[in-house]
Amino acid sequence: MMYYLKCLVSIVKIIDTQKEKEIIYWFQWLVIDVLCRIIHFFRILCSNPF
């Protein structure tokens, strides 16, 4: 995970150094959102076995 984040940061630095923090901040929230959805999905899956 950290490897991909480092890659993203380096790509961002190449593209635009000023927007770096904005994109990292946005990416962080995207990751958090995706993780929450996955956890929620597995909770539903575990509580409702077929």
CORDAKA-V431582 format. One record per residue. PHI is phi as a letter, one per 40 degrees, with the letter a starting at -180 (NA if undefined). Layout:
PHI
PHI
This chain:
NA
c
c
c
c
c
c
d
c
c
c
d
d
c
c
a
c
c
c
d
c
d
c
c
c
c
c
d
c
c
c
d
c
c
c
c
c
c
c
c
c
c
c
c
c
c
c
b
c
c
